[in-house]
Amino acid sequence: FIAGDDGKDYFVHATGLKPNVTIDEGDKVSFDVIEGEKGPKADQVEKQ
């Protein structure tokens, strides 16, 4: 999960990462929020 600036946690799957991006706990990231099958999720995730 990724914590958004709005205080909500968003699910992120490996397919939601931009190409050649890996993230680790504590990384600052930016992302879009899209509607997934089970609610909002992070997409187009990249490190800042």
C-alpha positions in Angstrom: 0.0 0.0 0.0 1.0 3.6 -0.6 0.0 6.5 1.7 -1.4 9.4 -0.2 -1.2 13.1 0.7 -4.9 12.9 1.6 -4.1 10.4 4.4 -5.7 7.4 2.6 -3.8 4.2 1.8 -3.9 3.0 -1.8 -3.3 -0.5 -3.0 -0.5 -0.7 -5.6 0.3 -3.7 -7.7 3.6 -4.2 -9.7 1.6 -3.5 -12.9 0.8 0.0 -11.5 4.5 1.0 -11.5 5.9 2.9 -14.4 8.5 1.0 -16.5 11.8 0.3 -14.8 10.6 1.6 -11.4 11.1 -0.2 -8.2 9.9 1.1 -4.9 10.9 0.4 -1.3 9.2 1.2 2.0 9.8 4.9 2.8 10.4 6.0 -0.8 8.6 9.3 -1.8 6.4 8.6 -4.8 3.9 10.2 -7.0 0.9 8.4 -8.6 -2.5 8.6 -10.1 -5.5 7.2 -8.4 -7.7 5.0 -10.5 -10.8 2.9 -9.7 -9.9 -0.8 -9.4 -12.2 -3.8 -9.0 -12.0 -3.5 -5.2 -11.8 0.3 -4.9 -9.3 3.1 -5.5 -5.7 2.0 -6.3 -2.4 3.6 -7.2 -1.3 3.7 -10.9 1.6 5.1 -12.9 3.7 5.1 -9.7 7.1 6.7 -9.9 9.8 7.8 -7.4 10.1 11.6 -6.8 
